[in-house]
Amino acid sequence: MEDMDALFEKSYRRTESVSLNFVRSIMSDIQWDNRLIGIRGARGVGKTTLLLQYMKRFLPRDASALYVSLDNIWFSEHRLVELIDGFVKKGGKYLFADEVHKYPNWSQELKNAYDDYPELKIVFTGSSLLEILNARADLSRRAVVYQMQGLSFREYLNMSLSENFPVYSLQDILENQRDISSEILKRIKPLQYFSRYLESGYYPFSFEMKELYYGQLEEVINLILEIELPLLRGVEMAYIGKLKQLLLIIAESAPFTPNVQKLSEHIGINRTTLVSYLHYLQETHLTKHLYKDTSGMSKLQKPDKIFLENTNLAYVLAAGRANIGNLRESFFFNQLDYRYRTEYSEKGDFLIDRKYTFEIGGKSKNNRQIYSLDHAYIAADDIEYGLENKIPLWMFGFLY
């Protein structure tokens, strides 16, 4: 059995080996001075790397900081509170607890640590299914929680090409698209990389061994469906195959407008269970759901459209059969919804912040569907520069 010294050794080794060549933009969004910080996110988006990079970049290389994954075998015979007590007595000030959802009593023990050791700062990460608000210990009043998602197109370019393109706000893009295009096009040809990003640029692990990427991504999907959903949401294993079938239907649609009754008959799940399972797929960040009105939304509300959470999933699930219109809309939805309120629009494809209507399409897309609307725009694929209310689709990948 590993003692605490072995945990420190493992922490040092992992911190030393992490690269600082590329750091996600969320690093500067997090208020690291808070005493209790939670970072939620789907498997593979880079939560562990973020913790280790922060430690390496900002904290002393001594016993005051410790990284530990709560699926470590040490916790089969020891409790988290035992680790925290011993850590603080050794001078510990910063604890980074990874994968807390794999430790049964995490919420209560973190709450106790927060109350009992006011000098200790704790950062914890967990599955996107982590229920901070509903945790029995009520961490919601104590923890500041951040949601992390995969790479934006901007981050992908910066990571691939060792560039340092800045973030642009939606307002910047709407008002200054020509200037922004000119600045970026002086340095690269965005369309040279855009399709590659849609295919395999969303998860940071795509940079490790490119030829194994789709196999690794398939493994991520299977782990979410076969381990996280049964463990954290009680989904019966007998239904996992049907959920995979549902994901394939969504991937091949243009995009998917659910008829819950027909769907429940087609895949053999009763309506109430199906609506719950659709909600779970969104929670795991395998799908994203678009609603007419996101205020007062209930878990049993049927979405108006369903997309895969990101375009890379389509290339694994639909293997060459993904619909191009679906891919374009999925990209736009994924990049906008991270920072802006994104809803279903009756006349266009998306309504942003209750003000801006967007129609998504190829370079020949025209204003026919949105001509009568104020603040209406076209996000067009396959163009380098826009004109008036027509904006290059790739540019919306610079929002975070």
DODREN-207621 format. One record per residue (C-alpha): residue number from 1; residue in three letters; chain; x, z, y. Coordinates in steps of 0.02 Angstrom, whole numbers, plus 50000, padded with zeros to 5 digits. Example, Ala and Ser with C-alpha at 12.3 -4.5 7.8 and 13.67 -1.06 7.14 Angstrom:
2
 num residuo cadena     X     Z     Y
   1     Ala      A 50615 50390 49775
   2     Ser      A 50684 50357 49947
This chain:
400
 num residuo cadena     X     Z     Y
   1     Met      A 50000 50000 50000
   2     Glu      A 50066 49954 50171
   3     Asp      A 50100 50100 50290
   4     Met      A 50078 50088 50478
   5     Asp      A 50259 50034 50505
   6     Ala      A 50224 49878 50402
   7     Leu      A 50077 49838 50518
   8     Phe      A 50193 49851 50668
   9     Glu      A 50320 49739 50583
  10     Lys      A 50189 49608 50545
  11     Ser      A 50126 49619 50726
  12     Tyr      A 50302 49592 50796
  13     Arg      A 50334 49446 50680
  14     Arg      A 50172 49357 50725
  15     Thr      A 50195 49387 50911
  16     Glu      A 50373 49321 50909
  17     Ser      A 50326 49163 50814
  18     Val      A 50180 49109 50925
  19     Ser      A 50218 48966 51046
  20     Leu      A 50185 48977 51233
  21     Asn      A 50202 48789 51261
  22     Phe      A 50014 48773 51284
  23     Val      A 49895 48912 51335
  24     Arg      A 49706 48893 51341
  25     Ser      A 49620 48904 51510
  26     Ile      A 49514 49051 51452
  27     Met      A 49673 49156 51464
  28     Ser      A 49653 49163 51653
  29     Asp      A 49463 49186 51644
  30     Ile      A 49474 49351 51548
  31     Gln      A 49485 49511 51650
  32     Trp      A 49620 49590 51542
  33     Asp      A 49616 49756 51637
  34     Asn      A 49451 49805 51558
  35     Arg      A 49467 49943 51429
  36     Leu      A 49362 49857 51296
  37     Ile      A 49356 49667 51282
  38     Gly      A 49270 49563 51149
  39     Ile      A 49306 49380 51113
  40     Arg      A 49179 49290 51005
  41     Gly      A 49198 49115 50937
  42     Ala      A 49182 49001 50788
  43     Arg      A 49319 48990 50658
  44     Gly      A 49466 48884 50711
  45     Val      A 49446 48885 50901
  46     Gly      A 49606 48985 50929
  47     Lys      A 49556 49168 50955
  48     Thr      A 49704 49239 50858
  49     Thr      A 49829 49127 50950
  50     Leu      A 49756 49183 51117
  51     Leu      A 49785 49368 51076
  52     Leu      A 49963 49340 51017
  53     Gln      A 50005 49232 51169
  54     Tyr      A 49939 49365 51287
  55     Met      A 50045 49498 51200
  56     Lys      A 50201 49390 51205
  57     Arg      A 50177 49338 51386
  58     Phe      A 50122 49498 51470
  59     Leu      A 50159 49653 51364
  60     Pro      A 50321 49744 51321
  61     Arg      A 50398 49712 51150
  62     Asp      A 50383 49892 51092
  63     Ala      A 50266 50010 51000
  64     Ser      A 50142 50015 51146
  65     Ala      A 50056 49854 51087
  66     Leu      A 49991 49814 50913
  67     Tyr      A 49903 49662 50839
  68     Val      A 49809 49692 50677
  69     Ser      A 49684 49589 50577
  70     Leu      A 49545 49696 50505
  71     Asp      A 49545 49599 50343
  72     Asn      A 49720 49669 50308
  73     Ile      A 49733 49757 50139
  74     Trp      A 49785 49917 50233
  75     Phe      A 49601 49942 50277
  76     Ser      A 49547 49950 50096
  77     Glu      A 49613 50129 50093
  78     His      A 49620 50175 50278
  79     Arg      A 49495 50178 50420
  80     Leu      A 49513 50096 50589
  81     Val      A 49497 50265 50677
  82     Glu      A 49644 50327 50573
  83     Leu      A 49749 50181 50633
  84     Ile      A 49697 50208 50814
  85     Asp      A 49736 50394 50809
  86     Gly      A 49910 50364 50735
  87     Phe      A 49941 50219 50855
  88     Val      A 49899 50320 51011
  89     Lys      A 50009 50466 50950
  90     Lys      A 50155 50342 50936
  91     Gly      A 50128 50291 51118
  92     Gly      A 50006 50150 51087
  93     Lys      A 49918 50080 51240
  94     Tyr      A 49857 49906 51189
  95     Leu      A 49768 49871 51025
  96     Phe      A 49719 49693 50976
  97     Ala      A 49596 49700 50832
  98     Asp      A 49563 49528 50754
  99     Glu      A 49416 49479 50642
 100     Val      A 49318 49641 50665
 101     His      A 49167 49567 50575
 102     Lys      A 49265 49589 50413
 103     Tyr      A 49268 49779 50436
 104     Pro      A 49102 49864 50394
 105     Asn      A 49093 50002 50527
 106     Trp      A 49185 49914 50667
 107     Ser      A 49058 49944 50806
 108     Gln      A 49044 50133 50782
 109     Glu      A 49230 50159 50765
 110     Leu      A 49273 50053 50918
 111     Lys      A 49142 50149 51017
 112     Asn      A 49222 50314 50961
 113     Ala      A 49396 50251 51007
 114     Tyr      A 49334 50197 51179
 115     Asp      A 49260 50370 51210
 116     Asp      A 49401 50473 51132
 117     Tyr      A 49556 50381 51196
 118     Pro      A 49528 50336 51379
 119     Glu      A 49710 50281 51398
 120     Leu      A 49692 50147 51262
 121     Lys      A 49644 49966 51298
 122     Ile      A 49564 49871 51153
 123     Val      A 49535 49685 51134
 124     Phe      A 49437 49631 50980
 125     Thr      A 49386 49462 50912
 126     Gly      A 49251 49412 50790
 127     Ser      A 49140 49277 50722
 128     Ser      A 49018 49191 50838
 129     Leu      A 48887 49285 50735
 130     Leu      A 48953 49452 50800
 131     Glu      A 48807 49549 50872
 132     Ile      A 48883 49653 51011
 133     Leu      A 48715 49686 51092
 134     Asn      A 48629 49741 50932
 135     Ala      A 48773 49840 50859
 136     Arg      A 48716 50015 50812
 137     Ala      A 48847 50097 50923
 138     Asp      A 48782 50002 51075
 139     Leu      A 48946 49926 51131
 140     Ser      A 48855 49818 51257
 141     Arg      A 48874 49949 51395
 142     Arg      A 49059 49970 51359
 143     Ala      A 49127 49800 51306
 144     Val      A 49152 49646 51415
 145     Val      A 49121 49500 51297
 146     Tyr      A 49184 49321 51314
 147     Gln      A 49133 49168 51216
 148     Met      A 49273 49049 51165
 149     Gln      A 49247 48870 51112
 150     Gly      A 49358 48727 51058
 151     Leu      A 49472 48621 51166
 152     Ser      A 49400 48526 51313
 153     Phe      A 49458 48346 51332
 154     Arg      A 49569 48408 51476
 155     Glu      A 49650 48541 51365
 156     Tyr      A 49674 48414 51227
 157     Leu      A 49766 48297 51346
 158     Asn      A 49872 48438 51415
 159     Met      A 49917 48495 51240
 160     Ser      A 49949 48319 51172
 161     Leu      A 50047 48250 51319
 162     Ser      A 50125 48408 51395
 163     Glu      A 50024 48373 51552
 164     Asn      A 49946 48500 51672
 165     Phe      A 49783 48422 51729
 166     Pro      A 49677 48548 51828
 167     Val      A 49498 48601 51797
 168     Tyr      A 49367 48516 51906
 169     Ser      A 49196 48591 51943
 170     Leu      A 49039 48488 51917
 171     Gln      A 49020 48483 52107
 172     Asp      A 49197 48412 52122
 173     Ile      A 49156 48274 51998
 174     Leu      A 48989 48228 52078
 175     Glu      A 49063 48220 52254
 176     Asn      A 49240 48157 52223
 177     Gln      A 49237 48056 52062
 178     Arg      A 49337 47909 52133
 179     Asp      A 49479 48020 52196
 180     Ile      A 49483 48117 52032
 181     Ser      A 49488 47957 51929
 182     Ser      A 49630 47890 52037
 183     Glu      A 49733 48049 52018
 184     Ile      A 49714 48052 51829
 185     Leu      A 49739 47865 51806
 186     Lys      A 49905 47873 51899
 187     Arg      A 49969 47976 51752
 188     Ile      A 49874 47919 51596
 189     Lys      A 49741 47800 51531
 190     Pro      A 49603 47923 51479
 191     Leu      A 49511 47797 51369
 192     Gln      A 49669 47777 51265
 193     Tyr      A 49643 47957 51204
 194     Phe      A 49456 47987 51220
 195     Ser      A 49399 47917 51053
 196     Arg      A 49540 48012 50967
 197     Tyr      A 49478 48173 51048
 198     Leu      A 49299 48139 50990
 199     Glu      A 49364 48112 50813
 200     Ser      A 49492 48250 50794
 201     Gly      A 49536 48340 50955
 202     Tyr      A 49418 48488 50970
 203     Tyr      A 49501 48620 50860
 204     Pro      A 49679 48672 50905
 205     Phe      A 49734 48668 50722
 206     Ser      A 49721 48477 50730
 207     Phe      A 49897 48481 50804
 208     Glu      A 49973 48565 50651
 209     Met      A 49957 48435 50512
 210     Lys      A 49851 48290 50571
 211     Glu      A 49831 48212 50399
 212     Leu      A 49752 48374 50332
 213     Tyr      A 49637 48401 50481
 214     Tyr      A 49471 48342 50407
 215     Gly      A 49503 48438 50246
 216     Gln      A 49537 48596 50348
 217     Leu      A 49383 48567 50454
 218     Glu      A 49276 48544 50298
 219     Glu      A 49346 48710 50237
 220     Val      A 49296 48792 50403
 221     Ile      A 49118 48725 50382
 222     Asn      A 49109 48788 50202
 223     Leu      A 49176 48961 50248
 224     Ile      A 49044 48978 50385
 225     Leu      A 48903 48922 50270
 226     Glu      A 48959 49006 50108
 227     Ile      A 49035 49168 50172
 228     Glu      A 48987 49211 50352
 229     Leu      A 48801 49165 50343
 230     Pro      A 48767 49258 50179
 231     Leu      A 48872 49408 50236
 232     Leu      A 48814 49424 50416
 233     Arg      A 48640 49347 50411
 234     Gly      A 48585 49371 50231
 235     Val      A 48560 49185 50196
 236     Glu      A 48531 49158 50011
 237     Met      A 48665 49057 49921
 238     Ala      A 48529 48949 49845
 239     Tyr      A 48493 48877 50018
 240     Ile      A 48673 48835 50067
 241     Gly      A 48663 48660 49992
 242     Lys      A 48503 48629 50092
 243     Leu      A 48590 48682 50253
 244     Lys      A 48729 48556 50217
 245     Gln      A 48594 48424 50190
 246     Leu      A 48517 48471 50357
 247     Leu      A 48686 48455 50446
 248     Leu      A 48708 48280 50374
 249     Ile      A 48535 48228 50438
 250     Ile      A 48581 48292 50612
 251     Ala      A 48750 48201 50608
 252     Glu      A 48671 48033 50567
 253     Ser      A 48528 48044 50691
 254     Ala      A 48522 47969 50865
 255     Pro      A 48505 48114 50916
 256     Phe      A 48399 48227 50806
 257     Thr      A 48223 48274 50865
 258     Pro      A 48160 48399 50737
 259     Asn      A 47989 48387 50657
 260     Val      A 47995 48558 50576
 261     Gln      A 47848 48530 50459
 262     Lys      A 47915 48365 50389
 263     Leu      A 48090 48435 50380
 264     Ser      A 48036 48590 50284
 265     Glu      A 47947 48479 50158
 266     His      A 48095 48360 50145
 267     Ile      A 48227 48492 50108
 268     Gly      A 48114 48618 50024
 269     Ile      A 48122 48770 50140
 270     Asn      A 47965 48850 50212
 271     Arg      A 47937 48826 50399
 272     Thr      A 47977 49004 50457
 273     Thr      A 48136 49013 50353
 274     Leu      A 48190 48841 50415
 275     Val      A 48169 48891 50599
 276     Ser      A 48272 49049 50566
 277     Tyr      A 48407 48948 50478
 278     Leu      A 48413 48822 50621
 279     His      A 48444 48969 50737
 280     Tyr      A 48585 49032 50624
 281     Leu      A 48668 48860 50626
 282     Gln      A 48672 48868 50815
 283     Glu      A 48740 49046 50812
 284     Thr      A 48884 48990 50700
 285     His      A 48925 48848 50820
 286     Leu      A 48892 48714 50691
 287     Thr      A 48746 48649 50795
 288     Lys      A 48689 48653 50977
 289     His      A 48506 48656 51023
 290     Leu      A 48427 48581 51178
 291     Tyr      A 48268 48658 51248
 292     Lys      A 48150 48610 51389
 293     Asp      A 48160 48784 51463
 294     Thr      A 48296 48907 51413
 295     Ser      A 48218 49056 51503
 296     Gly      A 48115 49172 51394
 297     Met      A 48174 49079 51240
 298     Ser      A 48134 49157 51071
 299     Lys      A 48226 49139 50907
 300     Leu      A 48071 49059 50831
 301     Gln      A 48058 48924 50965
 302     Lys      A 48080 48747 50900
 303     Pro      A 48220 48651 50989
 304     Asp      A 48177 48486 51074
 305     Lys      A 48339 48408 51011
 306     Ile      A 48476 48464 50892
 307     Phe      A 48657 48407 50902
 308     Leu      A 48812 48454 50805
 309     Glu      A 48911 48580 50909
 310     Asn      A 49054 48458 50934
 311     Thr      A 49091 48277 50891
 312     Asn      A 49231 48315 50766
 313     Leu      A 49101 48389 50648
 314     Ala      A 49012 48220 50640
 315     Tyr      A 49169 48134 50575
 316     Val      A 49180 48260 50432
 317     Leu      A 48995 48270 50390
 318     Ala      A 48942 48088 50417
 319     Ala      A 49109 48007 50372
 320     Gly      A 49096 47847 50474
 321     Arg      A 48907 47846 50489
 322     Ala      A 48895 47949 50649
 323     Asn      A 48784 47872 50782
 324     Ile      A 48881 47825 50942
 325     Gly      A 48739 47877 51057
 326     Asn      A 48733 48045 50969
 327     Leu      A 48922 48066 50988
 328     Arg      A 48916 48031 51175
 329     Glu      A 48773 48153 51204
 330     Ser      A 48854 48285 51092
 331     Phe      A 49015 48275 51193
 332     Phe      A 48923 48290 51360
 333     Phe      A 48815 48435 51299
 334     Asn      A 48964 48529 51226
 335     Gln      A 49071 48514 51383
 336     Leu      A 48933 48551 51509
 337     Asp      A 48842 48691 51420
 338     Tyr      A 48998 48801 51415
 339     Arg      A 48988 48834 51602
 340     Tyr      A 48821 48762 51662
 341     Arg      A 48638 48786 51617
 342     Thr      A 48594 48634 51512
 343     Glu      A 48415 48590 51466
 344     Tyr      A 48308 48449 51396
 345     Ser      A 48247 48324 51525
 346     Glu      A 48087 48223 51506
 347     Lys      A 48155 48073 51604
 348     Gly      A 48342 48079 51573
 349     Asp      A 48444 48155 51432
 350     Phe      A 48495 48320 51512
 351     Leu      A 48446 48431 51658
 352     Ile      A 48592 48533 51727
 353     Asp      A 48567 48693 51827
 354     Arg      A 48384 48645 51855
 355     Lys      A 48442 48514 51981
 356     Tyr      A 48545 48369 51912
 357     Thr      A 48475 48243 51788
 358     Phe      A 48597 48147 51678
 359     Glu      A 48571 47993 51571
 360     Ile      A 48711 47962 51444
 361     Gly      A 48759 47789 51381
 362     Gly      A 48884 47647 51370
 363     Lys      A 48960 47551 51515
 364     Ser      A 48806 47440 51535
 365     Lys      A 48686 47588 51554
 366     Asn      A 48575 47565 51709
 367     Asn      A 48462 47672 51818
 368     Arg      A 48298 47615 51742
 369     Gln      A 48250 47784 51668
 370     Ile      A 48304 47890 51815
 371     Tyr      A 48281 47778 51968
 372     Ser      A 48137 47884 52038
 373     Leu      A 48233 48050 52028
 374     Asp      A 48338 48139 52157
 375     His      A 48510 48202 52102
 376     Ala      A 48511 48085 51952
 377     Tyr      A 48671 48018 51873
 378     Ile      A 48733 47910 51730
 379     Ala      A 48878 47971 51624
 380     Ala      A 48946 47806 51556
 381     Asp      A 49068 47782 51413
 382     Asp      A 49206 47648 51413
 383     Ile      A 49237 47645 51601
 384     Glu      A 49390 47709 51696
 385     Tyr      A 49309 47718 51868
 386     Gly      A 49129 47752 51917
 387     Leu      A 49027 47690 52064
 388     Glu      A 48893 47784 52163
 389     Asn      A 48792 47883 52034
 390     Lys      A 48882 47810 51882
 391     Ile      A 49022 47924 51823
 392     Pro      A 49145 47901 51678
 393     Leu      A 49090 48005 51529
 394     Trp      A 49268 48063 51491
 395     Met      A 49278 48148 51661
 396     Phe      A 49155 48282 51603
 397     Gly      A 49292 48340 51486
 398     Phe      A 49385 48415 51636
 399     Leu      A 49258 48555 51670
 400     Tyr      A 49356 48691 51579
